[in-house]
């Protein structure tokens, strides 16, 4: 799980990095193209200015030749030559590299050159000019590096500022979330949310306040219902069972009357168990049980002693693998119900002379029993669903186990391996 701030800033950072990587060569080539254009424009101006200034002197042909010779000697970056017969009279731009004659720290110079036809005394001459490009490349490089560094500083500053502002803006939400984490329906304490000047968070707090108030009201009604049902239903059921027990002890009953009364007694006993289990499910769903530290190995050993008679009745071979000092967080009463339900379920669906394996470690509680075919996993933990023809149970045992695991943040799984039904509770 990642915080919302990371989810919002990560795409932004990736986007900025992509743009930065793309912009480095683009920026370099754009600046380089602009610089070369400026150099070419500079060379063009020098050629035009040279032609204009020499023509303005109105020299004779002899003086012109002397001037051109002198020009070529004193201007190392320019050259004026007579046009050859094969000259195309077209301008050209190119780059040349020359070795140094007087510098020792660099071996080669690069020049941006222009070769252009100019007219002096109305005669064509080939004018060549060279401009050192090394300086321009260094300038482009340093401008690019400086811009990139400034860009990185700007993006980094924006990210830091965004993170600080985001934390400040989301602070009311964090306070609301912290209060929701400590809220417990069993305490039924009303949450007082802090005031905020952000309209969205204020609307959220108001909606949460109404929702919590409604849930507390519903919880109170459900709790009252379960308490009333526990008292009002169990009492008449107990009275009816006592009356039937007295009736079964009557010696004047005929065989048929006794059989009817016995069937009524079994149905009433099953109804009483179903009622108790439904009430237990309602209490689990309403979070009416508190958790604490449990010594699960001791609780399992106690249940094994209590259920020993059931093993002996069907001559079941029990293999146990119980690690010592296993402590878990849960409700001791519910955990005892979970253990008993899983073991009784295994006993009920194990044939005479069958086998049951019970395993407990720091991470898992596992109950497996011998069987012939796999059960339907989609119906196994549903209420009143039956995977066998045995009608002695209430049909709620595994559903209760599922709810107990859910309330204690455990998970239960079923699998069928090597002709064994295996129920695993991951602690």
SULPECOR-V72140 format. One record per residue. N is the residue number from 0. PHI is phi in radians with two decimals (NA if undefined). PSI is psi in radians with two decimals (NA if undefined). BURIAL is I if it has 24 or more other ideal C-beta (glycine too) atoms within 12 Angstrom, else O. Layout:
# SULPECOR-V72140
n=N phi=PHI psi=PSI burial=BURIAL
n=N phi=PHI psi=PSI burial=BURIAL
This chain:
# SULPECOR-V72140
n=0 phi=NA psi=2.35 burial=O
n=1 phi=-2.04 psi=2.53 burial=O
n=2 phi=-1.14 psi=2.71 burial=O
n=3 phi=-1.04 psi=-0.63 burial=O
n=4 phi=-1.07 psi=-0.69 burial=O
n=5 phi=-1.18 psi=-0.68 burial=O
n=6 phi=-1.14 psi=-0.55 burial=O
n=7 phi=-1.47 psi=-0.60 burial=O
n=8 phi=-1.45 psi=-0.52 burial=I
n=9 phi=-1.06 psi=-0.88 burial=O
n=10 phi=-1.06 psi=-0.62 burial=O
n=11 phi=-1.10 psi=-0.78 burial=O
n=12 phi=-1.11 psi=-0.78 burial=O
n=13 phi=-1.06 psi=-0.77 burial=O
n=14 phi=-1.07 psi=-0.78 burial=O
n=15 phi=-1.11 psi=-0.72 burial=O
n=16 phi=-1.13 psi=-0.70 burial=O
n=17 phi=-1.08 psi=-0.82 burial=O
n=18 phi=-1.08 psi=-0.68 burial=O
n=19 phi=-1.12 psi=-0.79 burial=I
n=20 phi=-1.10 psi=-0.73 burial=O
n=21 phi=-1.21 psi=-0.64 burial=O
n=22 phi=-1.25 psi=-0.46 burial=O
n=23 phi=-1.06 psi=-0.99 burial=O
n=24 phi=-1.18 psi=-0.64 burial=O
n=25 phi=-1.07 psi=-0.82 burial=O
n=26 phi=-1.08 psi=-0.73 burial=I
n=27 phi=-1.09 psi=-0.84 burial=O
n=28 phi=-1.18 psi=-0.61 burial=O
n=29 phi=-1.14 psi=-0.84 burial=O
n=30 phi=-1.11 psi=-0.71 burial=I
n=31 phi=-1.10 psi=-0.72 burial=I
n=32 phi=-1.13 psi=-0.74 burial=O
n=33 phi=-1.09 psi=-0.74 burial=O
n=34 phi=-1.14 psi=-0.74 burial=I
n=35 phi=-1.12 psi=-0.67 burial=I
n=36 phi=-1.08 psi=-0.72 burial=O
n=37 phi=-1.14 psi=-0.68 burial=O
n=38 phi=-1.12 psi=-0.76 burial=I
n=39 phi=-1.11 psi=-0.70 burial=I
n=40 phi=-1.15 psi=-0.68 burial=O
n=41 phi=-1.10 psi=-0.80 burial=I
n=42 phi=-1.09 psi=-0.69 burial=I
n=43 phi=-1.09 psi=-0.74 burial=I
n=44 phi=-1.14 psi=-0.72 burial=O
n=45 phi=-1.08 psi=-0.74 burial=I
n=46 phi=-1.10 psi=-0.81 burial=I
n=47 phi=-1.14 psi=-0.72 burial=O
n=48 phi=-1.17 psi=-0.69 burial=O
n=49 phi=-1.10 psi=-0.80 burial=I
n=50 phi=-1.06 psi=-0.76 burial=I
n=51 phi=-1.15 psi=-0.74 burial=O
n=52 phi=-1.20 psi=-0.70 burial=O
n=53 phi=-1.18 psi=-0.72 burial=I
n=54 phi=-1.14 psi=-0.54 burial=O
n=55 phi=-1.21 psi=-0.31 burial=O
n=56 phi=-1.36 psi=-0.33 burial=O
n=57 phi=0.95 psi=0.97 burial=O
n=58 phi=-1.46 psi=2.71 burial=O
n=59 phi=-1.33 psi=2.95 burial=O
n=60 phi=-1.08 psi=-0.68 burial=O
n=61 phi=-1.15 psi=-0.82 burial=O
n=62 phi=-1.10 psi=-0.61 burial=O
n=63 phi=-1.11 psi=-0.77 burial=I
n=64 phi=-1.12 psi=-0.71 burial=O
n=65 phi=-1.12 psi=-0.71 burial=O
n=66 phi=-1.12 psi=-0.75 burial=I
n=67 phi=-1.09 psi=-0.72 burial=I
n=68 phi=-1.09 psi=-0.78 burial=O
n=69 phi=-1.11 psi=-0.69 burial=O
n=70 phi=-1.05 psi=-0.80 burial=I
n=71 phi=-1.14 psi=-0.49 burial=O
n=72 phi=-1.37 psi=-0.65 burial=O
n=73 phi=-1.69 psi=-0.17 burial=O
n=74 phi=-2.01 psi=1.56 burial=O
n=75 phi=-1.20 psi=-0.34 burial=O
n=76 phi=-1.66 psi=-0.05 burial=I
n=77 phi=-2.27 psi=2.80 burial=I
n=78 phi=-2.70 psi=2.35 burial=I
n=79 phi=-2.10 psi=2.14 burial=I
n=80 phi=-2.28 psi=2.68 burial=O
n=81 phi=-1.17 psi=2.62 burial=O
n=82 phi=-1.34 psi=2.31 burial=O
n=83 phi=-1.28 psi=2.85 burial=O
n=84 phi=-1.13 psi=-0.58 burial=O
n=85 phi=-1.54 psi=0.11 burial=O
n=86 phi=-1.14 psi=2.36 burial=O
n=87 phi=-1.48 psi=-0.10 burial=O
n=88 phi=1.05 psi=0.47 burial=O
n=89 phi=-1.89 psi=2.57 burial=O
n=90 phi=-1.36 psi=2.63 burial=O
n=91 phi=-2.51 psi=2.55 burial=O
n=92 phi=-2.13 psi=2.30 burial=I
n=93 phi=-2.72 psi=3.00 burial=O
n=94 phi=-2.08 psi=2.36 burial=O
n=95 phi=-2.20 psi=2.71 burial=O
n=96 phi=-2.10 psi=2.34 burial=O
n=97 phi=-2.32 psi=2.54 burial=O
n=98 phi=-1.31 psi=2.66 burial=O
n=99 phi=-1.31 psi=2.55 burial=O
n=100 phi=-1.81 psi=-0.34 burial=O
n=101 phi=-2.38 psi=-0.11 burial=O
n=102 phi=-1.85 psi=2.46 burial=O
n=103 phi=-1.86 psi=-0.28 burial=O
n=104 phi=-1.55 psi=-0.17 burial=O
n=105 phi=-2.36 psi=2.51 burial=O
n=106 phi=-1.65 psi=-0.60 burial=O
n=107 phi=-2.33 psi=2.48 burial=O
n=108 phi=-1.92 psi=2.52 burial=I
n=109 phi=-1.95 psi=2.42 burial=I
n=110 phi=-2.25 psi=2.47 burial=I
n=111 phi=-1.65 psi=2.09 burial=I
n=112 phi=-2.02 psi=2.61 burial=I
n=113 phi=-2.24 psi=2.22 burial=I
n=114 phi=-2.00 psi=2.05 burial=I
n=115 phi=-2.43 psi=2.51 burial=I
n=116 phi=-1.51 psi=2.15 burial=I
n=117 phi=-2.08 psi=2.83 burial=I
n=118 phi=-2.02 psi=2.13 burial=O
n=119 phi=-2.10 psi=2.19 burial=I
n=120 phi=0.91 psi=0.64 burial=O
n=121 phi=1.14 psi=0.37 burial=O
n=122 phi=-2.06 psi=2.45 burial=O
n=123 phi=-1.33 psi=2.42 burial=O
n=124 phi=-2.36 psi=2.57 burial=I
n=125 phi=-1.57 psi=2.04 burial=I
n=126 phi=-1.83 psi=2.11 burial=I
n=127 phi=-2.00 psi=2.31 burial=I
n=128 phi=-2.33 psi=2.46 burial=I
n=129 phi=-2.13 psi=2.39 burial=I
n=130 phi=-2.24 psi=2.24 burial=I
n=131 phi=-1.09 psi=2.19 burial=I
n=132 phi=-1.71 psi=-0.21 burial=I
n=133 phi=-1.03 psi=-0.74 burial=I
n=134 phi=-1.11 psi=-0.67 burial=O
n=135 phi=-1.16 psi=-0.71 burial=I
n=136 phi=-1.13 psi=-0.71 burial=O
n=137 phi=-1.09 psi=-0.71 burial=O
n=138 phi=-1.10 psi=-0.77 burial=O
n=139 phi=-1.06 psi=-0.76 burial=I
n=140 phi=-1.07 psi=-0.84 burial=O
n=141 phi=-1.20 psi=-0.63 burial=O
n=142 phi=-1.11 psi=-0.74 burial=O
n=143 phi=-1.11 psi=-0.81 burial=I
n=144 phi=-1.10 psi=-0.78 burial=O
n=145 phi=-1.07 psi=-0.76 burial=O
n=146 phi=-1.13 psi=-0.72 burial=O
n=147 phi=-1.11 psi=-0.76 burial=I
n=148 phi=-1.08 psi=-0.76 burial=O
n=149 phi=-1.12 psi=-0.67 burial=O
n=150 phi=-1.12 psi=-0.75 burial=O
n=151 phi=-1.11 psi=-0.77 burial=O
n=152 phi=-1.07 psi=-0.70 burial=O
n=153 phi=-1.14 psi=-0.81 burial=O
n=154 phi=-1.15 psi=-0.77 burial=I
n=155 phi=-1.06 psi=-0.75 burial=O
n=156 phi=-1.10 psi=-0.70 burial=O
n=157 phi=-1.12 psi=-0.70 burial=O
n=158 phi=-1.14 psi=-0.79 burial=I
n=159 phi=-1.10 psi=-0.79 burial=O
n=160 phi=-1.11 psi=-0.71 burial=O
n=161 phi=-1.11 psi=-0.72 burial=O
n=162 phi=-1.13 psi=-0.77 burial=O
n=163 phi=-1.15 psi=-0.76 burial=O
n=164 phi=-1.13 psi=-0.68 burial=O
n=165 phi=-1.11 psi=-0.74 burial=O
n=166 phi=-1.10 psi=-0.69 burial=O
n=167 phi=-1.18 psi=-0.74 burial=O
n=168 phi=-1.19 psi=-0.65 burial=O
n=169 phi=-1.51 psi=0.03 burial=I
n=170 phi=-1.04 psi=-0.75 burial=O
n=171 phi=-1.06 psi=-0.64 burial=I
n=172 phi=-1.13 psi=-0.72 burial=I
n=173 phi=-1.10 psi=-0.70 burial=O
n=174 phi=-1.12 psi=-0.72 burial=O
n=175 phi=-1.09 psi=-0.76 burial=I
n=176 phi=-1.13 psi=-0.71 burial=O
n=177 phi=-1.09 psi=-0.68 burial=O
n=178 phi=-1.21 psi=-0.62 burial=O
n=179 phi=-1.16 psi=-0.60 burial=O
n=180 phi=-1.13 psi=-0.58 burial=O
n=181 phi=-1.53 psi=-0.11 burial=O
n=182 phi=-1.26 psi=2.39 burial=I
n=183 phi=-2.37 psi=2.19 burial=O
n=184 phi=-1.09 psi=-0.52 burial=I
n=185 phi=-1.13 psi=-0.61 burial=O
n=186 phi=-1.38 psi=-0.49 burial=O
n=187 phi=0.98 psi=0.67 burial=O
n=188 phi=-1.56 psi=2.27 burial=O
n=189 phi=-1.28 psi=2.38 burial=O
n=190 phi=-1.57 psi=2.26 burial=I
n=191 phi=-1.81 psi=1.85 burial=O
n=192 phi=-1.39 psi=2.55 burial=I
n=193 phi=-1.23 psi=2.59 burial=O
n=194 phi=-1.26 psi=2.55 burial=O
n=195 phi=-2.47 psi=2.64 burial=O
n=196 phi=-1.62 psi=0.10 burial=O
n=197 phi=-1.64 psi=2.08 burial=O
n=198 phi=-1.08 psi=-0.67 burial=O
n=199 phi=-1.13 psi=-0.75 burial=O
n=200 phi=-1.22 psi=-0.63 burial=I
n=201 phi=-1.12 psi=-0.72 burial=O
n=202 phi=-1.14 psi=-0.68 burial=O
n=203 phi=-1.08 psi=-0.80 burial=O
n=204 phi=-1.08 psi=-0.71 burial=I
n=205 phi=-1.14 psi=-0.72 burial=O
n=206 phi=-1.16 psi=-0.71 burial=O
n=207 phi=-1.14 psi=-0.67 burial=I
n=208 phi=-1.07 psi=-0.78 burial=O
n=209 phi=-1.16 psi=-0.69 burial=O
n=210 phi=-1.14 psi=-0.77 burial=O
n=211 phi=-1.14 psi=-0.73 burial=I
n=212 phi=-1.05 psi=-0.72 burial=O
n=213 phi=-1.17 psi=-0.75 burial=O
n=214 phi=-1.12 psi=-0.69 burial=O
n=215 phi=-1.09 psi=-0.73 burial=I
n=216 phi=-1.11 psi=-0.80 burial=O
n=217 phi=-1.13 psi=-0.71 burial=O
n=218 phi=-1.07 psi=-0.73 burial=I
n=219 phi=-1.08 psi=-0.75 burial=O
n=220 phi=-1.14 psi=-0.72 burial=O
n=221 phi=-1.14 psi=-0.71 burial=I
n=222 phi=-1.13 psi=-0.72 burial=I
n=223 phi=-1.11 psi=-0.67 burial=O
n=224 phi=-1.11 psi=-0.83 burial=O
n=225 phi=-1.10 psi=-0.68 burial=I
n=226 phi=-1.17 psi=-0.75 burial=O
n=227 phi=-1.15 psi=-0.74 burial=O
n=228 phi=-1.10 psi=-0.71 burial=O
n=229 phi=-1.04 psi=-0.69 burial=I
n=230 phi=-1.44 psi=-0.84 burial=O
n=231 phi=-1.29 psi=-0.52 burial=O
n=232 phi=-1.58 psi=-0.71 burial=O
n=233 phi=-1.16 psi=-0.62 burial=I
n=234 phi=-1.10 psi=-0.93 burial=O
n=235 phi=-1.13 psi=-0.57 burial=O
n=236 phi=-1.12 psi=-0.72 burial=I
n=237 phi=-1.14 psi=-0.69 burial=O
n=238 phi=-1.11 psi=-0.81 burial=O
n=239 phi=-1.06 psi=-0.72 burial=O
n=240 phi=-1.15 psi=-0.69 burial=I
n=241 phi=-1.11 psi=-0.73 burial=O
n=242 phi=-1.11 psi=-0.71 burial=O
n=243 phi=-1.17 psi=-0.64 burial=I
n=244 phi=-1.08 psi=-0.73 burial=O
n=245 phi=-1.14 psi=-0.67 burial=O
n=246 phi=-1.16 psi=-0.67 burial=O
n=247 phi=-1.17 psi=-0.40 burial=O
n=248 phi=-1.46 psi=-0.10 burial=O
n=249 phi=-1.30 psi=2.16 burial=O
n=250 phi=-1.33 psi=-0.24 burial=O
n=251 phi=-1.45 psi=-0.05 burial=O
n=252 phi=-1.24 psi=2.45 burial=O
n=253 phi=-1.38 psi=2.95 burial=O
n=254 phi=-1.07 psi=-0.68 burial=O
n=255 phi=-1.22 psi=-0.71 burial=O
n=256 phi=-1.14 psi=-0.68 burial=O
n=257 phi=-1.11 psi=-0.72 burial=O
n=258 phi=-1.11 psi=-0.72 burial=O
n=259 phi=-1.11 psi=-0.79 burial=O
n=260 phi=-1.10 psi=-0.66 burial=I
n=261 phi=-1.15 psi=-0.72 burial=O
n=262 phi=-1.11 psi=-0.67 burial=O
n=263 phi=-1.12 psi=-0.68 burial=O
n=264 phi=-1.15 psi=-0.73 burial=I
n=265 phi=-1.13 psi=-0.75 burial=O
n=266 phi=-1.13 psi=-0.67 burial=O
n=267 phi=-1.19 psi=-0.69 burial=I
n=268 phi=-1.10 psi=-0.73 burial=O
n=269 phi=-1.14 psi=-0.70 burial=O
n=270 phi=-1.08 psi=-0.68 burial=O
n=271 phi=-1.14 psi=-0.71 burial=I
n=272 phi=-1.15 psi=-0.74 burial=I
n=273 phi=-1.08 psi=-0.73 burial=I
n=274 phi=-1.09 psi=-0.77 burial=I
n=275 phi=-1.10 psi=-0.74 burial=I
n=276 phi=-1.17 psi=-0.68 burial=I
n=277 phi=-1.14 psi=-0.68 burial=I
n=278 phi=-1.16 psi=-0.65 burial=I
n=279 phi=-1.13 psi=-0.74 burial=I
n=280 phi=-1.06 psi=-0.74 burial=I
n=281 phi=-1.11 psi=-0.70 burial=I
n=282 phi=-1.19 psi=-0.66 burial=I
n=283 phi=-1.13 psi=-0.79 burial=I
n=284 phi=-1.14 psi=-0.48 burial=I
n=285 phi=-1.54 psi=0.09 burial=I
n=286 phi=0.99 psi=0.81 burial=I
n=287 phi=-1.62 psi=0.25 burial=I
n=288 phi=-2.14 psi=2.36 burial=I
n=289 phi=-1.67 psi=2.60 burial=O
n=290 phi=-1.75 psi=2.71 burial=O
n=291 phi=-2.73 psi=3.13 burial=O
n=292 phi=-1.31 psi=2.33 burial=O
n=293 phi=-2.18 psi=2.40 burial=I
n=294 phi=-1.55 psi=1.62 burial=O
n=295 phi=-1.17 psi=-0.60 burial=I
n=296 phi=-1.13 psi=-0.68 burial=I
n=297 phi=-1.19 psi=-0.73 burial=I
n=298 phi=-1.11 psi=-0.70 burial=I
n=299 phi=-1.16 psi=-0.72 burial=I
n=300 phi=-1.10 psi=-0.72 burial=O
n=301 phi=-1.08 psi=-0.76 burial=O
n=302 phi=-1.12 psi=-0.65 burial=I
n=303 phi=-1.08 psi=-0.66 burial=I
n=304 phi=-1.17 psi=-0.77 burial=O
n=305 phi=-1.13 psi=-0.65 burial=O
n=306 phi=-1.59 psi=0.08 burial=I
n=307 phi=-1.01 psi=-0.65 burial=O
n=308 phi=-1.08 psi=-0.67 burial=O
n=309 phi=-1.16 psi=-0.65 burial=O
n=310 phi=-1.11 psi=-0.74 burial=I
n=311 phi=-1.20 psi=-0.58 burial=O
n=312 phi=-1.05 psi=-0.62 burial=O
n=313 phi=-1.87 psi=0.16 burial=I
n=314 phi=0.91 psi=0.88 burial=O
n=315 phi=-1.55 psi=2.32 burial=I
n=316 phi=-1.47 psi=2.05 burial=O
n=317 phi=-1.88 psi=2.17 burial=I
n=318 phi=-1.95 psi=2.21 burial=O
n=319 phi=-2.10 psi=2.55 burial=I
n=320 phi=-2.43 psi=1.54 burial=O
n=321 phi=-1.98 psi=2.01 burial=I
n=322 phi=-1.31 psi=2.53 burial=I
n=323 phi=-1.40 psi=2.78 burial=O
n=324 phi=0.96 psi=0.91 burial=O
n=325 phi=-1.67 psi=1.94 burial=I
n=326 phi=-1.93 psi=2.30 burial=O
n=327 phi=-2.34 psi=2.86 burial=I
n=328 phi=-1.74 psi=2.11 burial=O
n=329 phi=-3.11 psi=-3.07 burial=I
n=330 phi=-1.66 psi=2.25 burial=I
n=331 phi=-1.15 psi=-0.67 burial=I
n=332 phi=-1.17 psi=-0.79 burial=I
n=333 phi=-1.18 psi=-0.67 burial=I
n=334 phi=-1.13 psi=-0.66 burial=I
n=335 phi=-1.12 psi=-0.71 burial=I
n=336 phi=-1.09 psi=-0.74 burial=I
n=337 phi=-1.05 psi=-0.83 burial=I
n=338 phi=-1.07 psi=-0.85 burial=I
n=339 phi=-1.12 psi=-0.73 burial=I
n=340 phi=-1.10 psi=-0.75 burial=I
n=341 phi=-1.16 psi=-0.73 burial=I
n=342 phi=-1.23 psi=-0.76 burial=I
n=343 phi=-1.10 psi=-0.65 burial=I
n=344 phi=-1.09 psi=-0.71 burial=I
n=345 phi=-1.15 psi=-0.73 burial=I
n=346 phi=-1.11 psi=-0.79 burial=I
n=347 phi=-1.07 psi=-0.61 burial=I
n=348 phi=-1.83 psi=0.31 burial=I
n=349 phi=-1.88 psi=2.30 burial=I
n=350 phi=-1.26 psi=2.89 burial=O
n=351 phi=-1.03 psi=2.44 burial=O
n=352 phi=1.16 psi=0.34 burial=O
n=353 phi=-1.43 psi=-2.91 burial=I
n=354 phi=-2.41 psi=2.58 burial=I
n=355 phi=-2.32 psi=2.32 burial=I
n=356 phi=-1.98 psi=2.33 burial=I
n=357 phi=-2.19 psi=2.23 burial=I
n=358 phi=-2.30 psi=2.41 burial=I
n=359 phi=-2.44 psi=2.16 burial=I
n=360 phi=-2.27 psi=-3.01 burial=O
n=361 phi=-1.16 psi=-0.35 burial=O
n=362 phi=-2.04 psi=-0.30 burial=O
n=363 phi=-2.61 psi=2.53 burial=I
n=364 phi=-2.09 psi=2.13 burial=I
n=365 phi=-2.28 psi=2.32 burial=I
n=366 phi=-2.20 psi=2.17 burial=I
n=367 phi=-2.30 psi=2.54 burial=I
n=368 phi=-2.42 psi=2.71 burial=I
n=369 phi=-1.17 psi=2.56 burial=I
n=370 phi=-2.77 psi=3.10 burial=I
n=371 phi=-1.95 psi=-0.63 burial=O
n=372 phi=-2.54 psi=2.73 burial=O
n=373 phi=-1.21 psi=2.51 burial=O
n=374 phi=-1.53 psi=2.81 burial=I
n=375 phi=-1.34 psi=1.96 burial=O
n=376 phi=-1.17 psi=-0.51 burial=O
n=377 phi=-1.26 psi=-0.36 burial=O
n=378 phi=-1.89 psi=-0.15 burial=O
n=379 phi=-1.07 psi=-0.71 burial=I
n=380 phi=-1.82 psi=0.23 burial=I
n=381 phi=-1.50 psi=2.66 burial=O
n=382 phi=-1.21 psi=2.35 burial=I
n=383 phi=1.11 psi=0.25 burial=O
n=384 phi=-1.51 psi=2.48 burial=O
n=385 phi=-2.14 psi=2.34 burial=I
n=386 phi=-1.80 psi=0.01 burial=I
n=387 phi=-2.55 psi=3.09 burial=I
n=388 phi=-1.52 psi=0.04 burial=O
n=389 phi=-1.26 psi=2.07 burial=O
n=390 phi=-1.82 psi=0.18 burial=O
n=391 phi=-1.28 psi=-0.49 burial=O
n=392 phi=-1.38 psi=2.98 burial=I
n=393 phi=-1.51 psi=-0.22 burial=I
n=394 phi=1.41 psi=0.17 burial=I
n=395 phi=-2.10 psi=-0.05 burial=I
n=396 phi=-1.03 psi=-0.91 burial=I
n=397 phi=-1.28 psi=-0.52 burial=I
n=398 phi=-1.12 psi=-0.68 burial=I
n=399 phi=-1.15 psi=-0.73 burial=I
n=400 phi=-1.02 psi=-0.77 burial=I
n=401 phi=-1.05 psi=-0.79 burial=I
n=402 phi=-1.18 psi=-0.64 burial=I
n=403 phi=-1.12 psi=-0.78 burial=I
n=404 phi=-1.05 psi=-0.73 burial=I
n=405 phi=-1.12 psi=-0.73 burial=O
n=406 phi=-1.23 psi=-0.41 burial=I
n=407 phi=-1.88 psi=0.26 burial=I
n=408 phi=1.03 psi=0.66 burial=O
n=409 phi=-1.89 psi=2.94 burial=I
n=410 phi=-2.27 psi=2.50 burial=O
n=411 phi=-2.10 psi=2.40 burial=I
n=412 phi=-2.28 psi=2.71 burial=I
n=413 phi=-2.21 psi=2.43 burial=I
n=414 phi=-2.59 psi=2.80 burial=O
n=415 phi=-2.14 psi=1.98 burial=O
n=416 phi=-2.39 psi=2.41 burial=O
n=417 phi=0.88 psi=0.78 burial=O
n=418 phi=1.03 psi=0.67 burial=O
n=419 phi=-2.38 psi=2.36 burial=I
n=420 phi=-1.48 psi=2.13 burial=I
n=421 phi=-2.12 psi=2.11 burial=I
n=422 phi=-1.89 psi=2.11 burial=I
n=423 phi=-2.06 psi=2.20 burial=I
n=424 phi=-1.87 psi=2.01 burial=I
n=425 phi=-1.53 psi=2.04 burial=O
n=426 phi=-1.43 psi=NA burial=I
